[in-house]
């Protein structure tokens, strides 16, 4: 499998350029995937440089790069500090992260990420974890289902959808993607069925993988491991992620609560570099999944 079969790296040149690579620096690709961003980083490092990749998806190990400067850690990026400490790495010159789901995960029907395939409701990024989408759909209370659909899919009709799921599962368990689609479709606008279903699948995936909590853990740790002048290059795909990234860069927290010191300086670990970057027309035409990507770059103060 080539890296493009697994996943086409989004904003590859722009995100790596944002790191302002030092040839002998130490960098992290927090979402290794198909290795596209990692290969771009390695191409700019000299023999003294080092790159550490993180990816919790067991399938990503098949894309491991045979390079003595590269180390792949098969874990969630929320454990960044723990594994850097284990490998005796004290500080980093930069971190790149692409928070999207890989094409490989969407296109592997049995993973249950896509509404296009009839598959078991799974949606786990790591097959070693216990919680899956089936358990959420069939065991969460109506209030809990409504909350995650409203919060993570950002749909006002969440109570109605949660009620439909709970009602349907009383007759028989909802165990496949197509069963879930059949339950939800009658309650969705006929012209936006796939759009709304995709948002609901997003909500379930976020809950299964605790993505928001993991992102917050990760971002807070970046402030402790990146050296002054080091960079973050972060690609988000939906408003929940992008809002957290934007607030963290701007204020150093997730509530966007800007705090100042005695002299009126904002107390935060990073400062924004440049403007928001989005893919150009050529990239979105060649890779439809890049169309919602947003790249934000920050530098450690």
ZISULBEL-V508557 format. One record per pair of residues at least 6 apart in sequence whose C-alpha atoms are under 7 Angstrom apart, sorted by sequence separation. I is the first residue (numbers start at 0). J is the second residue. D is the distance in Angstrom with one decimal. If there is no record, write none. Layout:
BEGIN
i	j	d
I	J	D
I	J	D
END
This chain:
BEGIN
i	j	d
31	37	6.8
83	89	6.9
104	110	6.6
148	154	6.6
149	155	6.2
173	179	6.1
205	211	6.9
235	241	5.3
246	252	6.3
247	253	5.5
250	256	6.2
259	265	4.2
260	266	6.3
283	289	5.6
105	112	5.4
111	118	5.5
246	253	5.4
250	257	4.9
258	265	5.6
259	266	5.3
283	290	5.2
63	71	6.8
104	112	6.8
105	113	5.5
108	116	5.7
111	119	5.8
123	131	5.9
149	157	5.2
184	192	6.4
246	254	6.8
257	265	6.6
258	266	5.6
28	37	6.2
109	118	5.3
111	120	5.2
122	131	6.2
148	157	5.4
246	255	4.9
108	118	6.1
109	119	6.4
111	121	5.1
112	122	5.1
121	131	4.9
122	132	6.0
243	253	5.5
110	121	5.8
111	122	5.2
121	132	4.9
278	289	6.7
110	122	5.7
120	132	5.2
121	133	6.2
145	157	5.0
278	290	6.7
120	133	4.9
145	158	5.0
278	292	6.9
167	182	6.9
277	292	6.0
57	73	6.9
145	161	5.1
251	267	4.6
277	293	5.1
144	161	5.5
250	267	5.6
251	268	6.1
276	293	5.9
277	294	6.2
50	68	6.2
51	69	5.9
52	70	6.1
53	71	6.0
54	72	6.6
55	73	5.1
164	182	6.6
275	293	6.7
276	294	5.0
49	68	4.8
50	69	4.9
51	70	4.8
52	71	4.6
53	72	4.9
54	73	5.1
55	74	4.2
163	182	6.8
275	294	5.9
276	295	6.6
48	68	6.5
49	69	6.1
50	70	6.4
51	71	5.8
52	72	5.9
53	73	5.8
54	74	5.3
55	75	4.7
141	161	5.5
275	295	5.5
22	43	6.0
23	44	6.0
31	52	5.4
53	74	5.8
54	75	5.8
141	162	6.1
248	269	5.7
249	270	6.8
22	44	4.1
23	45	5.8
30	52	6.9
31	53	5.7
32	54	6.5
53	75	6.5
248	270	6.1
20	43	6.9
22	45	5.1
25	48	5.8
26	49	6.3
27	50	5.6
28	51	6.2
29	52	5.7
30	53	5.6
31	54	5.5
53	76	5.9
160	183	6.6
248	271	6.3
15	39	6.9
23	47	4.9
24	48	4.9
25	49	4.7
26	50	4.8
27	51	4.7
28	52	4.7
29	53	4.8
30	54	5.4
141	165	6.3
272	296	5.3
11	36	5.7
15	40	6.3
23	48	3.9
24	49	6.4
25	50	5.8
26	51	6.3
27	52	5.7
28	53	6.4
29	54	6.9
271	296	6.2
272	297	5.0
6	32	7.0
22	48	5.9
33	59	6.4
271	297	4.5
272	298	6.5
6	33	5.4
8	35	5.3
32	59	5.3
270	297	5.4
271	298	6.5
5	33	5.5
8	36	6.2
34	62	6.5
269	297	5.9
270	298	5.3
33	62	5.8
269	298	5.2
270	299	6.5
269	299	4.4
270	300	6.5
2	33	4.7
137	168	6.5
268	299	5.8
269	300	5.3
2	34	6.5
268	300	5.7
2	35	6.5
137	172	6.4
137	173	6.6
133	174	5.9
152	198	4.8
222	268	5.9
29	76	5.6
152	199	5.4
152	201	6.4
248	297	6.6
152	202	5.0
148	199	6.2
151	202	4.5
120	174	5.8
148	202	5.7
119	174	5.8
120	175	5.0
147	202	6.3
236	291	5.3
119	175	4.3
120	176	5.7
236	292	4.7
118	175	5.2
119	176	6.3
235	292	5.6
236	293	6.3
117	175	6.4
118	176	5.6
234	292	6.3
235	293	5.3
117	176	5.5
234	293	5.4
235	294	6.6
117	177	5.2
234	294	4.4
233	294	5.5
234	295	6.6
114	176	6.1
232	294	6.9
233	295	5.4
232	295	6.0
233	296	6.4
232	296	4.6
26	91	5.7
29	94	6.9
111	176	6.7
231	296	5.6
232	297	6.7
25	91	5.2
26	92	5.7
27	93	6.5
28	94	6.0
29	95	6.1
30	96	5.4
231	297	5.1
25	92	5.4
26	93	5.0
27	94	4.7
28	95	4.9
29	96	5.0
30	97	5.9
230	297	5.6
231	298	6.4
24	92	5.7
26	94	5.7
27	95	6.3
28	96	6.0
56	124	5.5
57	125	6.5
230	298	4.4
32	101	6.8
55	124	6.7
56	125	4.9
229	298	5.6
230	299	6.2
55	125	5.6
228	298	5.7
229	299	5.4
132	203	6.2
228	299	5.1
227	299	4.7
228	300	6.3
226	299	6.5
227	300	5.3
225	299	6.8
18	93	6.0
132	207	6.1
131	207	5.5
130	207	6.0
122	204	5.6
123	207	6.3
124	208	6.5
122	207	6.8
123	208	6.2
6	101	5.4
6	102	4.9
5	102	6.0
6	103	6.0
5	103	4.6
93	225	6.2
91	224	5.8
92	225	5.9
90	224	4.8
91	225	4.7
92	226	6.0
89	224	6.8
90	225	5.7
91	226	6.0
77	213	5.1
90	226	6.2
93	229	5.1
94	230	6.5
95	231	6.0
96	232	6.5
97	233	6.1
98	234	6.0
99	235	6.7
77	214	6.8
92	229	4.6
93	230	4.5
94	231	5.0
95	232	4.7
96	233	5.0
97	234	4.6
98	235	5.5
99	236	6.2
79	217	6.8
92	230	6.6
93	231	5.7
94	232	6.3
95	233	5.8
96	234	6.2
97	235	6.5
77	216	5.5
77	217	4.6
80	220	6.6
76	217	6.2
18	230	5.2
18	231	6.5
18	232	6.1
17	232	5.9
14	232	5.7
10	278	6.3
17	296	6.1
9	289	5.9
END
